[in-house]
Amino acid sequence: MSPIDVPNADRLQVFHQLAPDELVFDRHYLCGPRSDDYVLIAITAGRPRSTHTKKAFDQRLVELLEEAPGIRREDVMVVINTTDADEWSFGNGIATLAVDA
């Protein structure tokens, strides 16, 4: 399990590498200053996690990214969005996790 409590088989990842002119960000907004190595990590999760769990995840993530590939902590921004179970279809047009009322 990861610090955000997701089983290994339940991870679906998409990476979008943008050209420098395709990512607009304020280098000094909140926890800056940010460099050209700025990374925005957007996570779509099913159920909400506790504040404690999210903080632990954020800390572990910046530790790992600092170790390899060497991204500064100030350059990592994380946004976690949660969704309801009936908003997911894993194939065949079926809302796989939906429970009919």
C-alpha positions in Angstrom: 0.0 0.0 0.0 1.1 3.6 -0.6 0.8 6.3 2.0 -2.5 7.3 0.4 -3.8 3.7 0.8 -4.2 2.5 -2.8 -3.4 -1.1 -3.6 -0.7 -1.6 -6.3 -3.2 -3.1 -8.8 -5.5 -0.1 -8.4 -3.1 2.5 -9.9 -3.8 3.9 -13.3 -1.3 6.6 -14.4 -1.2 9.1 -17.2 1.9 11.3 -17.7 1.7 14.6 -19.8 5.0 16.1 -20.5 4.5 19.7 -21.7 6.7 22.1 -23.6 8.0 25.0 -21.5 5.4 27.4 -23.0 2.5 25.0 -22.3 2.7 25.2 -18.5 1.9 28.6 -17.0 2.5 29.0 -13.3 3.4 31.6 -10.8 6.9 31.0 -9.6 6.2 32.5 -6.2 2.6 31.5 -5.4 2.4 30.1 -1.8 5.2 27.5 -1.3 7.6 28.8 -4.0 10.0 29.8 -5.4 9.5 27.4 -8.3 12.0 26.6 -11.0 11.7 25.4 -14.6 11.5 21.9 -13.1 8.0 22.6 -11.6 5.7 19.5 -11.6 1.9 19.5 -11.1 0.6 16.2 -9.9 -3.2 15.8 -10.3 -4.7 12.7 -8.6 -8.2 11.5 -9.1 -9.2 9.3 -6.3 -12.4 7.4 -5.4 -13.0 7.9 -1.7 -11.9 10.9 0.3 -8.8 10.5 2.5 -8.2 12.1 5.9 -6.1 15.2 6.2 -3.5 13.2 8.1 -3.3 10.6 5.2 -3.0 13.3 2.6 -0.3 15.2 4.5 1.7 11.9 4.9 1.3 11.2 1.2 2.5 14.7 0.2 5.5 14.4 2.4 6.5 10.9 1.1 6.0 12.0 -2.5 8.3 15.0 -2.2 10.9 12.8 -0.4 10.8 10.3 -3.2 10.9 12.9 -6.0 13.8 14.7 -4.3 15.8 11.4 -4.0 15.2 10.5 -7.7 14.9 12.2 -10.1 16.1 15.1 -7.9 13.1 17.5 -8.1 13.1 20.2 -5.4 10.3 20.1 -2.9 9.3 23.6 -3.8 8.7 22.4 -7.4 6.1 19.8 -6.5 2.4 20.7 -6.4 -0.2 18.1 -5.6 -4.0 18.3 -6.2 -6.2 15.5 -5.1 -9.8 15.3 -6.5 -12.2 12.7 -5.2 -15.2 11.2 -7.0 -18.2 9.0 -6.2 -18.1 5.3 -7.0 -20.8 5.6 -9.7 -18.6 8.0 -11.7 -16.1 5.3 -12.7 -16.4 2.9 -15.6 -13.4 0.5 -16.0 -14.7 -0.9 -19.3 -17.7 -2.3 -21.2 -19.8 0.8 -20.4 -20.4 -0.5 -16.9 -20.3 1.8 -13.8 -18.3 -1.0 -12.2 -18.4 0.3 -8.6 -21.9 1.7 -8.7 -24.5 0.4 -6.2 -28.1 0.7 -7.3 -30.3 2.3 -4.7 
